[in-house]
Amino acid sequence: MLGKVIGNKYMAIAKSWVPTLAIWGTTGGVALVYLTDWRVVLDYVPYINGKFKKDE
């Protein structure tokens, strides 16, 4: 159905770009976690969250 709207040629081009966009998205996500406070992100991971309990 989407192929009828934008055309088969552009669907083929878009399908060829999917792996590249996935790699760039993953790289951007990892860079975002690296450049921000990693503790804020890892607090949502259940196994790692238990290792860093705050003693209050």
Biotite code that builds the C-alpha atoms (Angstrom):
import biotite.structure as struc

atoms = struc.array([
    struc.Atom([0.000, 0.000, 0.000], chain_id="A", res_id=1, res_name="MET", atom_name="CA", element="C"),
    struc.Atom([2.797, 2.401, 0.862], chain_id="A", res_id=2, res_name="LEU", atom_name="CA", element="C"),
    struc.Atom([4.463, 1.464, -2.407], chain_id="A", res_id=3, res_name="GLY", atom_name="CA", element="C"),
    struc.Atom([1.469, 2.834, -4.313], chain_id="A", res_id=4, res_name="LYS", atom_name="CA", element="C"),
    struc.Atom([1.707, 6.162, -2.508], chain_id="A", res_id=5, res_name="VAL", atom_name="CA", element="C"),
    struc.Atom([5.419, 6.855, -2.882], chain_id="A", res_id=6, res_name="ILE", atom_name="CA", element="C"),
    struc.Atom([6.292, 4.431, -5.677], chain_id="A", res_id=7, res_name="GLY", atom_name="CA", element="C"),
    struc.Atom([8.226, 1.187, -5.906], chain_id="A", res_id=8, res_name="ASN", atom_name="CA", element="C"),
    struc.Atom([11.490, 2.909, -6.808], chain_id="A", res_id=9, res_name="LYS", atom_name="CA", element="C"),
    struc.Atom([11.520, 4.950, -3.617], chain_id="A", res_id=10, res_name="TYR", atom_name="CA", element="C"),
    struc.Atom([10.466, 1.941, -1.531], chain_id="A", res_id=11, res_name="MET", atom_name="CA", element="C"),
    struc.Atom([13.506, 0.043, -2.831], chain_id="A", res_id=12, res_name="ALA", atom_name="CA", element="C"),
    struc.Atom([15.762, 2.990, -1.999], chain_id="A", res_id=13, res_name="ILE", atom_name="CA", element="C"),
    struc.Atom([14.262, 3.252, 1.488], chain_id="A", res_id=14, res_name="ALA", atom_name="CA", element="C"),
    struc.Atom([14.746, -0.487, 2.102], chain_id="A", res_id=15, res_name="LYS", atom_name="CA", element="C"),
    struc.Atom([18.400, -0.224, 1.163], chain_id="A", res_id=16, res_name="SER", atom_name="CA", element="C"),
    struc.Atom([18.905, 2.576, 3.716], chain_id="A", res_id=17, res_name="TRP", atom_name="CA", element="C"),
    struc.Atom([17.348, 0.703, 6.670], chain_id="A", res_id=18, res_name="VAL", atom_name="CA", element="C"),
    struc.Atom([20.587, -1.020, 7.862], chain_id="A", res_id=19, res_name="PRO", atom_name="CA", element="C"),
    struc.Atom([22.560, 2.221, 7.615], chain_id="A", res_id=20, res_name="THR", atom_name="CA", element="C"),
    struc.Atom([19.949, 4.163, 9.568], chain_id="A", res_id=21, res_name="LEU", atom_name="CA", element="C"),
    struc.Atom([19.807, 1.430, 12.212], chain_id="A", res_id=22, res_name="ALA", atom_name="CA", element="C"),
    struc.Atom([23.573, 1.572, 12.710], chain_id="A", res_id=23, res_name="ILE", atom_name="CA", element="C"),
    struc.Atom([23.601, 5.371, 12.923], chain_id="A", res_id=24, res_name="TRP", atom_name="CA", element="C"),
    struc.Atom([20.673, 5.314, 15.351], chain_id="A", res_id=25, res_name="GLY", atom_name="CA", element="C"),
    struc.Atom([22.398, 2.786, 17.589], chain_id="A", res_id=26, res_name="THR", atom_name="CA", element="C"),
    struc.Atom([25.638, 4.757, 17.476], chain_id="A", res_id=27, res_name="THR", atom_name="CA", element="C"),
    struc.Atom([23.781, 7.945, 18.358], chain_id="A", res_id=28, res_name="GLY", atom_name="CA", element="C"),
    struc.Atom([22.008, 6.245, 21.243], chain_id="A", res_id=29, res_name="GLY", atom_name="CA", element="C"),
    struc.Atom([25.245, 4.872, 22.672], chain_id="A", res_id=30, res_name="VAL", atom_name="CA", element="C"),
    struc.Atom([26.915, 8.281, 22.270], chain_id="A", res_id=31, res_name="ALA", atom_name="CA", element="C"),
    struc.Atom([24.000, 9.945, 24.058], chain_id="A", res_id=32, res_name="LEU", atom_name="CA", element="C"),
    struc.Atom([24.303, 7.547, 27.008], chain_id="A", res_id=33, res_name="VAL", atom_name="CA", element="C"),
    struc.Atom([28.083, 8.002, 27.062], chain_id="A", res_id=34, res_name="TYR", atom_name="CA", element="C"),
    struc.Atom([27.945, 11.790, 27.007], chain_id="A", res_id=35, res_name="LEU", atom_name="CA", element="C"),
    struc.Atom([25.130, 12.108, 29.544], chain_id="A", res_id=36, res_name="THR", atom_name="CA", element="C"),
    struc.Atom([25.061, 10.858, 33.100], chain_id="A", res_id=37, res_name="ASP", atom_name="CA", element="C"),
    struc.Atom([25.247, 7.074, 32.603], chain_id="A", res_id=38, res_name="TRP", atom_name="CA", element="C"),
    struc.Atom([23.845, 6.474, 36.068], chain_id="A", res_id=39, res_name="ARG", atom_name="CA", element="C"),
    struc.Atom([20.514, 8.083, 35.156], chain_id="A", res_id=40, res_name="VAL", atom_name="CA", element="C"),
    struc.Atom([20.113, 5.715, 32.214], chain_id="A", res_id=41, res_name="VAL", atom_name="CA", element="C"),
    struc.Atom([21.304, 2.589, 34.015], chain_id="A", res_id=42, res_name="LEU", atom_name="CA", element="C"),
    struc.Atom([18.944, 3.142, 36.949], chain_id="A", res_id=43, res_name="ASP", atom_name="CA", element="C"),
    struc.Atom([16.215, 1.707, 34.687], chain_id="A", res_id=44, res_name="TYR", atom_name="CA", element="C"),
    struc.Atom([18.105, -1.554, 34.025], chain_id="A", res_id=45, res_name="VAL", atom_name="CA", element="C"),
    struc.Atom([16.931, -3.996, 36.717], chain_id="A", res_id=46, res_name="PRO", atom_name="CA", element="C"),
    struc.Atom([20.134, -6.018, 37.288], chain_id="A", res_id=47, res_name="TYR", atom_name="CA", element="C"),
    struc.Atom([22.470, -3.031, 37.281], chain_id="A", res_id=48, res_name="ILE", atom_name="CA", element="C"),
    struc.Atom([20.077, -0.934, 39.374], chain_id="A", res_id=49, res_name="ASN", atom_name="CA", element="C"),
    struc.Atom([20.566, -3.299, 42.348], chain_id="A", res_id=50, res_name="GLY", atom_name="CA", element="C"),
    struc.Atom([24.339, -2.855, 42.351], chain_id="A", res_id=51, res_name="LYS", atom_name="CA", element="C"),
    struc.Atom([24.231, 0.884, 42.997], chain_id="A", res_id=52, res_name="PHE", atom_name="CA", element="C"),
    struc.Atom([21.877, 1.209, 45.947], chain_id="A", res_id=53, res_name="LYS", atom_name="CA", element="C"),
    struc.Atom([22.070, 4.573, 47.677], chain_id="A", res_id=54, res_name="LYS", atom_name="CA", element="C"),
    struc.Atom([22.581, 4.395, 51.441], chain_id="A", res_id=55, res_name="ASP", atom_name="CA", element="C"),
    struc.Atom([20.310, 7.026, 52.881], chain_id="A", res_id=56, res_name="GLU", atom_name="CA", element="C"),
])
